[in-house]
Amino acid sequence: MPRKKVHQDPNDPTIRIKKYGNRRLYSMKESRYITLSEVENLVKDGQPVKVIDASNDRDITSEILTQILLEGGKVKNFPAHILMEMVRMQDDALKTFYDRYLSLGLDYFYQAQKEWGRMVNAFTPFSQFNLADMNPFMKSRTKENSDGDLQAEIAQLKERLAAFESKNSASQPDSQI
């Protein structure tokens, strides 16, 4: 059965990457071979990626992302007892753990950080605390729907600036220099 040729859809933001048997990764968007560290940078920049095994068209994105984590040493500080439990789990149980608990835990973590930042900003209105700058996980999360949020944030900042300027000009007497 002939395999269909897959092309990168220009309207789809997902960057499609083919992995060949010789471990080479080919970006269909850029029409060139890329390295594992370039895939890592795409993910860090908030770009959605999908890695396909060229031999059988199987989605191997999670395997490549796991490889990035392992080779980069990013899981070296993971608690040993949790790693041992993960090794003991069957594939289905491990997938359920990832899908339900780890994902849910990260979502709660992001929500808590966002709320904490709001509370800090409420008490320190002159020093805006940007959690996305402090946390690389927040950068990727906030980039997903940043356009609408950015417009709303700009409008809010304009209102705050106008209120600050009117309060400041009302509290200072007019002085001619």
GUZA-389546 format. One record per residue (C-alpha): residue number from 1; x, y, z. Coordinates in steps of 0.25 Angstrom, whole numbers, plus 2048, in hexadecimal, padded with zeros to 3 digits. Each point is the difference from the previous one (the first is absolute). Example, Ala and Ser with C-alpha at 12.3 -4.5 7.8 and 13.67 -1.06 7.14 Angstrom:
% residues 2
  nr  xx  yy  zz
   1 831 7EE 81F
   2 806 80E 7FE
***
This chain:
% residues 177
  nr  xx  yy  zz
   1 800 800 800
   2 806 80D 7FC
   3 802 80A 80B
   4 7FA 80E 7FF
   5 809 80C 7FF
   6 7FE 809 80C
   7 802 80F 7FE
   8 800 80B 80A
   9 7F3 808 800
  10 804 80F 800
  11 7F3 803 808
  12 803 7F6 80B
  13 80A 805 80A
  14 804 7F2 804
  15 80F 7FE 7FB
  16 800 7F2 7FA
  17 80D 7F9 801
  18 804 7F2 7FA
  19 80A 7F7 807
  20 807 7F7 7F7
  21 807 7F3 804
  22 80E 806 800
  23 7FA 809 80C
  24 800 80C 7F7
  25 7F4 80A 802
  26 7FB 807 7F5
  27 7F7 80D 801
  28 7F6 800 7F6
  29 7FD 80F 802
  30 80E 804 7FE
  31 804 7F5 7F6
  32 80D 7FC 807
  33 805 7F7 80A
  34 800 805 80E
  35 807 7FB 80D
  36 7F9 7FC 80D
  37 804 80D 807
  38 7F9 807 7F5
  39 7F3 7F8 803
  40 802 804 80F
  41 802 80F 7FC
  42 7F3 7FF 7F8
  43 7F8 7FA 80C
  44 807 80A 80A
  45 7FB 80B 7F6
  46 7F2 7FB 801
  47 7FF 7FA 7F2
  48 7F7 7F4 7FF
  49 808 7F4 7FA
  50 7FC 7F2 7FB
  51 80B 7F6 7FD
  52 7FD 7F5 7F6
  53 808 7F3 7FE
  54 803 800 7F1
  55 800 7F1 7FF
  56 7F1 7FE 805
  57 7FA 80E 802
  58 7FE 7FD 80F
  59 800 80C 809
  60 80C 800 809
  61 7FF 80E 805
  62 800 7FB 80F
  63 80C 7F7 7FE
  64 808 80C 7FA
  65 7FC 809 80B
  66 804 7F5 80A
  67 80D 7FF 7FA
  68 802 80F 801
  69 7FD 7FF 80F
  70 809 7F5 802
  71 80C 804 7F8
  72 7FF 80E 805
  73 801 7FB 80E
  74 7F3 807 804
  75 7FA 7F4 807
  76 80D 7FE 809
  77 7FA 807 80C
  78 7F3 7F8 7FF
  79 7FE 7F9 80D
  80 805 7F1 800
  81 7F4 7FA 806
  82 7F7 806 7F6
  83 809 7FB 7F5
  84 800 7F2 806
  85 7F0 800 800
  86 800 805 7F2
  87 809 7F4 7FC
  88 7F7 7F6 807
  89 7F3 805 7F9
  90 7FA 7FA 7F4
  91 800 808 7F4
  92 7F1 803 801
  93 801 804 80F
  94 80C 809 7FC
  95 7F8 806 7F5
  96 7F4 803 80A
  97 80A 806 80A
  98 806 809 7F5
  99 7F2 804 7FA
 100 7F8 802 80D
 101 809 803 80C
 102 80D 806 7FA
 103 7F8 809 7F6
 104 7F6 804 80B
 105 80B 803 80A
 106 807 809 7F6
 107 7F3 807 7FD
 108 7FE 803 80F
 109 80E 805 801
 110 7FE 80A 7F5
 111 7F3 805 805
 112 807 801 80E
 113 80B 808 7FA
 114 7F7 809 7F8
 115 7F8 803 80D
 116 80C 802 808
 117 805 80A 7F6
 118 7F2 807 800
 119 801 802 80F
 120 80E 805 800
 121 7FC 80A 7F5
 122 7F5 805 808
 123 809 804 80C
 124 80B 805 7F7
 125 7F9 808 7F5
 126 80D 807 7FB
 127 808 7F3 7FE
 128 7F9 7F7 7F7
 129 804 7F2 803
 130 800 7F7 7F3
 131 800 7F2 804
 132 802 7FB 7F1
 133 80E 807 801
 134 803 7F8 80D
 135 7FB 7F2 7FB
 136 803 7FA 7F3
 137 7F3 7F7 801
 138 7F8 80D 801
 139 806 805 7F3
 140 7FB 7F5 7F8
 141 7F3 800 806
 142 7FD 80F 7FF
 143 805 800 7F2
 144 7F5 7F7 7FB
 145 7F5 80B 802
 146 808 80C 801
 147 7FB 809 7F5
 148 7F2 802 807
 149 806 801 80D
 150 80B 80A 7FC
 151 7F5 809 7FA
 152 7F8 7FF 80D
 153 80D 803 808
 154 804 80C 7F8
 155 7F2 806 802
 156 801 7FD 80F
 157 80E 806 801
 158 7FB 80D 7F8
 159 7F5 801 80A
 160 809 7FF 80C
 161 80A 80A 7FA
 162 7F5 80A 7FE
 163 7FB 7FE 80E
 164 80E 802 805
 165 803 80C 7F8
 166 7F3 807 804
 167 803 7FC 80F
 168 80E 805 7FF
 169 7FC 80D 7F9
 170 7F5 803 80A
 171 80A 7FE 80C
 172 80B 809 7FA
 173 7FE 80F 800
 174 803 807 7F2
 175 80E 805 800
 176 806 808 7F5
 177 80F 7FE 7FD
***
